Amino acid sequence: MGCASCRAWARLWAGNGFPWSRGLVRCPNGSRIPLRLRSGVCLSAVQKKTSFNPRILLMTTMENIVPNDTLFYHILPSLPAKSLGRFKCVCKQWRSFLATPMFTKMHLHHVNTQNHHKQLIVSTIKLCKYFRTIDCETPEVGLSAYCSLPFEANHNQMKIISSLNGLVCIQIDSFDPRISMDRYLNLILWNPLTGDYKRLPKDNSYVNDFRIPARGYGLYYSCCDDDYKLLRLTIYKNVFIYSLKSDTWRKVEPRRCPLSLYWMSSCLLNENLYFLELSINNMNVRSYSIIRFDTNTEKFTEIAAPSLQHVDICCFSLTVLSGCVYLCASSKVSSWDKLALWKMDGDREWTKVVSCCGRLSKRGFYQPLHVMKNGNWLVGSRRKGCFYEVNLEMKTTKEVCAYTPTPTDGPMDVLGGGKFVETIVSLN
């Protein structure tokens, strides 16, 4: 099998399309591993030069195979985020380069072009200690291994409110009338891959605004400031923006900010945050609209939503596909699950792309999680332990993953808004 360094080296170069010729590298323990070298590179000479030291062998062979520019700017940024931690141990030069903001941006650009998402799933026991993930493109592989949550949270009080570039923003409602009538909303930024997390501060000037629930959240990245920011809108129409770089909140004057009952799912496209707004009039009639927040001008604009007044909606989600905003809606009538997808054309027109009605389960509600690269939908259950792939064109469904609850952790719950990509974006 070879030593760990040589196995990592072999995995690094496998399948990158360079003109290698095959050879074998002998490790200190006497075993051999296959390695591809450019024609003209003598393996025996390399091994004699390195005295069979696998780490020196790795670096010496690397220098003979490919220029540093190709390695640092083309190969390493295309590796999965999980692999990068191993390659930080190769040498100080690699470790320093992989820790630079420039490499983080290069790797993030590659990850976003791949559009490969994971979905968070957490335990439903009172004190949630673990989470698992499922690959949204290959759900048939099943759930990942258990990972420990780096912070304590009660499952019933935890809600994912936004995610961007591998960072997930979680709201924890600390209200417990048995202990105190005070209510505080704790906000946490978390990278599920690296485990890094940060509790957002409560500025003394606005501490009372954290005693009341917020109406909407949106996480976005400011290119001009090179900063991650979080938009927070309270039910009293106060607007706050958090800056990760300065670790502070500031209050902004809302410009044409509509007042409604609730702002639902959000998505980010071209430096604009889009929210689905729900309003209920005195006759208990629901109406919907789309709210756009320009992150540069910090101005709100109201946009008409598709006609949803006569649709019995259970779950909404806004998503971005191929540079366009889509509205996903799902509902349940008796034992039938209905799914529909609208596309926003410009700022005013909506086109119903496709709809489907099928029987996924006699009990429980299934929420849309992800539109897969093949055009199908991945939908998941709330505490029912099943995932389905829905073909909206053929109007067919198939079960792709099911899991059995354990006595220790209880059922696993699919967290709405818990879709993310694996990145090495740091919170520091």
C-alpha positions as CSV (number, residue, x, y, z in Angstrom):
1,M,0.0,0.0,0.0
2,G,2.9,2.4,0.6
3,C,3.3,5.1,3.3
4,A,0.8,7.8,3.9
5,S,2.8,10.5,2.1
6,C,3.3,8.4,-1.0
7,R,-0.4,7.4,-1.1
8,A,-1.3,11.0,-0.9
9,W,1.2,11.8,-3.6
10,A,-0.3,9.2,-5.9
11,R,-3.9,10.4,-5.3
12,L,-2.8,14.0,-6.0
13,W,-1.6,13.2,-9.5
14,A,-4.0,10.5,-10.5
15,G,-6.3,11.6,-13.4
16,N,-5.0,15.1,-14.0
17,G,-4.3,14.6,-17.7
18,F,-0.6,15.2,-17.7
19,P,1.8,13.1,-19.9
20,W,3.0,10.7,-17.3
21,S,4.5,7.3,-17.8
22,R,3.8,4.7,-15.1
23,G,6.4,3.6,-12.6
24,L,6.7,2.2,-9.0
25,V,7.9,4.1,-5.9
26,R,9.5,2.0,-3.1
27,C,8.6,3.1,0.4
28,P,10.8,2.7,3.5
29,N,8.8,-0.4,4.5
30,G,9.7,-2.1,1.3
31,S,6.3,-1.9,-0.4
32,R,5.7,-0.2,-3.7
33,I,3.0,2.1,-5.0
34,P,2.2,3.0,-8.7
35,L,3.3,6.6,-9.7
36,R,3.0,8.4,-13.0
37,L,6.1,10.3,-14.1
38,R,6.8,12.4,-17.1
39,S,9.0,10.7,-19.7
40,G,12.7,11.1,-19.0
41,V,12.4,11.2,-15.2
42,C,14.5,8.4,-13.7
43,L,12.7,6.8,-10.7
44,S,15.8,5.1,-9.4
45,A,17.8,8.3,-9.5
46,V,15.1,10.1,-7.6
47,Q,15.0,7.4,-5.0
48,K,18.8,7.4,-4.5
49,K,18.8,11.1,-4.2
50,T,16.2,11.1,-1.5
51,S,17.6,8.0,0.4
52,F,14.0,6.6,0.4
53,N,12.7,9.4,2.6
54,P,9.1,9.6,1.4
55,R,8.6,13.3,2.2
56,I,11.8,14.3,0.4
57,L,10.8,11.9,-2.4
58,L,7.5,13.7,-2.7
59,M,9.0,17.1,-3.0
60,T,11.9,16.0,-5.3
61,T,9.5,14.2,-7.6
62,M,7.1,17.1,-7.7
63,E,9.8,19.5,-8.8
64,N,10.7,17.1,-11.7
65,I,7.1,16.6,-12.8
66,V,5.2,19.9,-13.0
67,P,6.0,23.6,-12.5
68,N,4.9,25.2,-9.3
69,D,2.5,27.5,-11.2
70,T,0.6,24.6,-12.6
71,L,0.5,22.9,-9.2
72,F,-0.5,25.9,-7.1
73,Y,-2.9,27.6,-9.5
74,H,-4.5,24.7,-11.4
75,I,-4.2,21.4,-9.5
76,L,-4.5,22.3,-5.8
77,P,-7.5,24.6,-6.3
78,S,-9.5,21.8,-8.0
79,L,-9.1,19.3,-5.1
80,P,-12.0,18.6,-2.8
81,A,-11.9,20.7,0.4
82,K,-11.5,17.7,2.6
83,S,-8.2,16.7,0.8
84,L,-6.5,20.1,1.4
85,G,-6.0,19.4,5.1
86,R,-3.8,16.4,4.3
87,F,-1.6,18.4,1.8
88,K,-0.9,21.1,4.3
89,C,1.4,18.5,5.9
90,V,3.6,18.1,2.8
91,C,5.9,21.0,3.5
92,K,6.0,24.6,4.8
93,Q,5.7,26.1,1.4
94,W,2.4,24.2,0.7
95,R,1.1,24.9,4.1
96,S,1.7,28.7,3.8
97,F,0.2,28.8,0.3
98,L,-2.9,26.8,1.2
99,A,-3.5,29.3,4.1
100,T,-3.5,32.4,1.9
101,P,-6.7,34.3,1.1
102,M,-5.8,34.1,-2.6
103,F,-5.9,30.3,-2.6
104,T,-9.2,30.3,-0.6
105,K,-10.8,32.5,-3.3
106,M,-9.4,30.3,-6.1
107,H,-10.7,27.1,-4.4
108,L,-14.1,28.8,-3.7
109,H,-14.4,29.8,-7.3
110,H,-13.9,26.2,-8.4
111,V,-16.3,24.9,-5.8
112,N,-19.1,27.3,-6.9
113,T,-18.7,26.4,-10.5
114,Q,-19.1,22.7,-9.6
115,N,-22.3,23.5,-7.7
116,H,-21.9,20.4,-5.5
117,H,-24.0,20.7,-2.4
118,K,-24.4,18.8,0.9
119,Q,-27.5,18.8,3.1
120,L,-27.3,19.0,6.9
121,I,-29.2,16.5,9.0
122,V,-29.2,16.7,12.8
123,S,-30.4,14.5,15.7
124,T,-33.8,15.3,17.2
125,I,-32.9,14.6,20.8
126,K,-33.3,17.5,23.1
127,L,-29.6,18.5,23.3
128,C,-28.4,18.1,19.7
129,K,-24.7,16.9,19.8
130,Y,-24.2,15.4,16.3
131,F,-24.9,16.1,12.7
132,R,-24.6,14.2,9.4
133,T,-24.7,15.2,5.8
134,I,-26.0,13.7,2.5
135,D,-24.6,14.4,-0.9
136,C,-27.3,16.2,-2.9
137,E,-26.0,14.8,-6.2
138,T,-25.4,11.2,-5.1
139,P,-27.9,10.7,-2.2
140,E,-27.9,6.9,-2.9
141,V,-24.5,6.7,-1.2
142,G,-26.2,7.4,2.1
143,L,-25.5,9.5,5.1
144,S,-22.0,10.5,6.2
145,A,-20.5,9.4,9.4
146,Y,-21.5,11.2,12.6
147,C,-19.8,14.5,13.3
148,S,-19.9,16.4,16.6
149,L,-21.5,19.8,16.7
150,P,-18.9,22.3,18.0
151,F,-21.5,24.2,20.0
152,E,-24.5,23.2,22.2
153,A,-28.0,23.6,20.8
154,N,-31.5,22.3,21.5
155,H,-32.9,20.8,18.4
156,N,-36.3,22.5,18.8
157,Q,-34.6,25.9,19.3
158,M,-32.1,25.7,16.4
159,K,-32.8,27.0,12.9
160,I,-30.7,27.5,9.9
161,I,-31.4,31.0,8.5
162,S,-28.9,31.4,5.7
163,S,-25.8,29.8,4.1
164,L,-23.2,31.1,1.6
165,N,-19.8,29.8,0.4
166,G,-19.6,27.0,2.9
167,L,-20.7,29.2,5.9
168,V,-23.9,28.4,7.6
169,C,-25.7,30.9,9.8
170,I,-27.7,29.4,12.7
171,Q,-30.2,31.0,15.0
172,I,-30.7,29.6,18.5
173,D,-33.7,30.8,20.4
174,S,-32.8,30.7,24.1
175,F,-36.4,31.4,25.3
176,D,-37.4,29.2,28.1
177,P,-40.4,30.4,30.3
178,R,-39.6,27.9,33.0
179,I,-36.3,29.7,33.7
180,S,-36.8,33.3,32.7
181,M,-39.1,35.4,30.6
182,D,-36.1,37.0,28.9
183,R,-35.6,35.9,25.3
184,Y,-32.4,36.2,23.4
185,L,-31.6,35.1,19.9
186,N,-28.1,33.9,19.6
187,L,-26.6,33.9,16.1
188,I,-23.7,31.6,15.0
189,L,-21.6,31.5,11.9
190,W,-20.3,28.0,11.3
191,N,-18.2,26.2,8.7
192,P,-19.4,22.5,8.9
193,L,-16.3,21.2,7.1
194,T,-13.6,22.8,9.2
195,G,-15.6,23.0,12.4
196,D,-14.8,26.7,12.9
197,Y,-17.7,28.7,14.3
198,K,-18.2,32.2,15.7
199,R,-20.9,33.6,18.0
200,L,-22.0,37.0,16.7
201,P,-21.9,39.8,19.2
202,K,-24.8,41.6,20.6
203,D,-24.0,45.3,20.5
204,N,-24.9,47.1,23.7
205,S,-26.8,49.8,21.6
206,Y,-29.1,47.2,20.1
207,V,-29.2,44.5,22.7
208,N,-33.0,44.8,23.1
209,D,-33.4,44.0,19.4
210,F,-32.1,40.5,20.2
211,R,-35.0,39.9,22.6
212,I,-37.5,39.7,19.7
213,P,-37.6,37.5,16.7
214,A,-36.3,38.7,13.3
215,R,-38.4,38.8,10.2
216,G,-35.7,38.0,7.7
217,Y,-32.0,37.1,7.4
218,G,-29.7,37.1,4.4
219,L,-26.0,36.3,4.3
220,Y,-24.0,37.9,1.5
221,Y,-20.5,38.8,0.4
222,S,-19.4,42.4,-0.3
223,C,-16.9,42.4,-3.1
224,C,-15.9,46.0,-2.6
225,D,-15.3,45.5,1.1
226,D,-14.0,41.9,0.8
227,D,-16.3,41.1,3.7
228,Y,-19.0,38.7,4.6
229,K,-22.1,40.4,6.0
230,L,-25.5,39.4,7.5
231,L,-28.7,41.3,7.0
232,R,-31.2,41.2,9.8
233,L,-34.7,42.7,9.7
234,T,-36.8,42.7,12.9
235,I,-40.5,42.6,13.2
236,Y,-40.4,46.3,14.1
237,K,-38.9,47.2,10.7
238,N,-35.4,47.8,12.1
239,V,-32.6,46.8,9.7
240,F,-29.2,45.8,10.9
241,I,-26.1,44.6,9.1
242,Y,-23.3,42.6,10.6
243,S,-19.7,42.8,9.3
244,L,-17.5,39.7,9.8
245,K,-14.4,41.8,9.2
246,S,-15.1,44.3,11.9
247,D,-17.2,42.0,14.1
248,T,-19.8,44.7,14.6
249,W,-23.4,45.5,13.9
250,R,-24.7,48.8,12.4
251,K,-28.2,50.0,12.0
252,V,-29.2,51.2,8.6
253,E,-32.2,53.3,7.5
254,P,-34.6,51.1,5.7
255,R,-35.3,52.4,2.2
256,R,-38.8,51.4,1.0
257,C,-38.8,48.4,3.3
258,P,-42.2,46.7,3.1
259,L,-43.8,45.6,6.4
260,S,-45.4,42.2,6.4
261,L,-46.0,39.2,8.6
262,Y,-43.0,37.1,7.7
263,W,-40.1,36.9,5.2
264,M,-39.4,33.4,4.2
265,S,-36.7,31.7,2.1
266,S,-33.8,33.9,0.7
267,C,-31.2,33.5,-2.1
268,L,-28.4,35.6,-3.5
269,L,-27.8,36.5,-7.1
270,N,-25.6,39.3,-8.6
271,E,-25.2,41.0,-5.2
272,N,-28.9,41.1,-4.7
273,L,-30.7,39.2,-1.9
274,Y,-34.2,37.9,-2.7
275,F,-36.8,37.1,-0.1
276,L,-40.3,35.6,-0.3
277,E,-42.7,37.8,1.7
278,L,-45.9,36.6,3.2
279,S,-48.7,38.9,4.2
280,I,-52.2,38.2,5.7
281,N,-55.0,40.7,5.5
282,N,-58.0,41.2,7.9
283,M,-59.9,38.5,6.0
284,N,-57.2,36.0,6.7
285,V,-56.2,35.9,3.0
286,R,-52.6,35.3,2.2
287,S,-50.6,37.2,-0.4
288,Y,-47.0,36.8,-1.5
289,S,-44.4,39.0,-3.1
290,I,-40.7,39.0,-3.7
291,I,-38.4,41.5,-1.9
292,R,-35.1,42.4,-3.4
293,F,-32.3,43.9,-1.3
294,D,-29.5,45.6,-3.2
295,T,-26.4,44.9,-1.1
296,N,-24.5,47.9,-2.7
297,T,-27.2,50.6,-2.3
298,E,-28.9,48.9,0.7
299,K,-32.2,49.6,-0.8
300,F,-35.3,47.3,-0.8
301,T,-37.6,46.8,-3.9
302,E,-40.8,44.9,-4.0
303,I,-41.4,42.5,-6.9
304,A,-44.5,40.7,-7.9
305,A,-44.6,37.0,-7.1
306,P,-46.3,34.3,-9.2
307,S,-50.0,33.7,-8.5
308,L,-50.1,31.6,-5.3
309,Q,-53.3,32.7,-3.7
310,H,-55.2,29.5,-4.6
311,V,-52.3,27.2,-3.8
312,D,-52.3,25.3,-0.5
313,I,-48.6,25.8,0.2
314,C,-46.7,23.9,2.9
315,C,-43.1,24.8,2.0
316,F,-41.3,27.4,-0.1
317,S,-37.7,27.8,-1.2
318,L,-35.9,30.3,-3.4
319,T,-32.9,29.0,-5.3
320,V,-30.6,30.1,-8.1
321,L,-30.1,27.9,-11.1
322,S,-28.1,28.8,-14.2
323,G,-28.1,32.5,-13.3
324,C,-31.8,32.8,-12.7
325,V,-34.0,32.9,-9.6
326,Y,-36.4,30.0,-9.1
327,L,-39.3,29.6,-6.7
328,C,-39.9,26.0,-5.5
329,A,-43.3,25.2,-3.8
330,S,-44.6,22.1,-2.3
331,S,-47.8,21.1,-0.6
332,K,-49.7,18.1,0.6
333,V,-53.3,17.3,-0.1
334,S,-54.5,14.1,1.6
335,S,-51.8,11.6,0.8
336,W,-50.6,13.4,-2.4
337,D,-47.5,15.6,-2.5
338,K,-47.5,18.4,-5.0
339,L,-44.4,20.1,-6.3
340,A,-44.1,23.1,-8.6
341,L,-41.2,25.2,-10.0
342,W,-41.4,28.8,-11.2
343,K,-38.7,30.8,-13.0
344,M,-38.3,34.6,-12.7
345,D,-37.8,36.3,-16.0
346,G,-36.4,39.8,-15.4
347,D,-38.1,41.6,-12.4
348,R,-41.8,41.2,-13.3
349,E,-42.6,38.0,-15.1
350,W,-42.8,34.5,-13.7
351,T,-43.0,31.3,-15.8
352,K,-44.2,28.0,-14.4
353,V,-41.6,25.6,-15.5
354,V,-43.0,22.3,-14.4
355,S,-45.3,20.7,-11.8
356,C,-45.7,17.2,-10.4
357,C,-48.2,15.4,-8.2
358,G,-47.3,12.1,-6.7
359,R,-47.7,9.9,-3.6
360,L,-44.4,9.9,-1.6
361,S,-45.8,8.8,1.7
362,K,-49.1,8.3,3.5
363,R,-47.8,10.3,6.5
364,G,-45.4,13.2,6.9
365,F,-44.5,16.1,4.7
366,Y,-41.6,16.1,2.2
367,Q,-39.8,19.3,1.5
368,P,-37.8,20.1,-1.6
369,L,-34.1,20.3,-0.8
370,H,-32.1,20.6,-4.1
371,V,-32.5,20.7,-7.8
372,M,-30.0,18.2,-9.1
373,K,-27.7,18.6,-12.1
374,N,-29.9,16.1,-14.0
375,G,-33.0,18.3,-13.5
376,N,-34.6,16.1,-10.9
377,W,-35.5,17.2,-7.4
378,L,-34.1,15.8,-4.1
379,V,-36.8,15.9,-1.5
380,G,-36.5,14.9,2.2
381,S,-38.7,14.0,5.1
382,R,-39.2,15.7,8.4
383,R,-38.2,13.0,10.9
384,K,-39.4,10.2,8.6
385,G,-36.0,9.0,7.5
386,C,-36.4,9.0,3.7
387,F,-35.1,10.9,0.7
388,Y,-36.6,10.7,-2.7
389,E,-35.5,11.8,-6.2
390,V,-38.4,13.3,-8.1
391,N,-38.4,13.4,-11.9
392,L,-40.7,16.3,-12.7
393,E,-40.7,15.7,-16.4
394,M,-41.6,12.0,-16.2
395,K,-43.6,12.6,-13.0
396,T,-42.0,9.7,-11.2
397,T,-40.4,9.3,-7.8
398,K,-37.9,6.8,-6.4
399,E,-36.5,6.3,-2.9
400,V,-32.8,7.0,-2.9
401,C,-31.9,6.9,0.7
402,A,-33.4,5.7,4.0
403,Y,-31.9,5.6,7.5
404,T,-32.9,3.9,10.7
405,P,-33.0,6.0,13.9
406,T,-30.6,4.8,16.7
407,P,-31.7,4.7,20.4
408,T,-29.0,7.1,21.3
409,D,-29.6,9.9,18.8
410,G,-33.2,9.3,17.9
411,P,-34.6,10.3,14.5
412,M,-32.6,12.6,12.3
413,D,-34.2,15.8,11.0
414,V,-33.6,17.5,7.7
415,L,-32.8,21.1,8.4
416,G,-34.6,23.5,6.1
417,G,-32.0,25.9,4.6
418,G,-29.2,23.5,5.6
419,K,-27.8,23.1,2.1
420,F,-24.1,24.1,1.7
421,V,-20.9,23.6,-0.2
422,E,-17.7,22.3,1.4
423,T,-15.1,25.1,1.5
424,I,-12.1,26.2,3.5
425,V,-13.5,29.8,4.0
426,S,-12.2,31.0,7.4
427,L,-14.1,33.0,10.0
428,N,-10.9,34.7,11.2
